[in-house]
Amino acid sequence: VTGASFFVFSGALKSSSGYLAKSSIVEDGVMVQITAENMDSLRQALREMKDFTITCGKVDAEDPQEQVHIQWVDDDKNFSKG
């Protein structure tokens, strides 16, 4: 589990790269590179406020190396208060 100050989603990953998606730590945030098709699905999930999972790693890997979960939660107004 990684906490981050920000996330960057890039839809520039080519399908021919051999990766489902790639994630990397940038400064105090996380950059996730995904395909254009996956970016369309992510945008739709965000519009509809639905959870979304991005599996990172090589296409031919037996087990996924990493997963990025975008999860909508209840608003916690007491978080970081004071």
Secondary structure as UniProt FT lines:
FT   STRAND          7..10
FT   HELIX           15..17
FT   STRAND          19..26
FT   TURN            27..28
FT   STRAND          29..34
FT   HELIX           36..47
FT   TURN            48..49
FT   STRAND          52..58
FT   TURN            59..60
FT   STRAND          66..70
FT   TURN            77..80
//
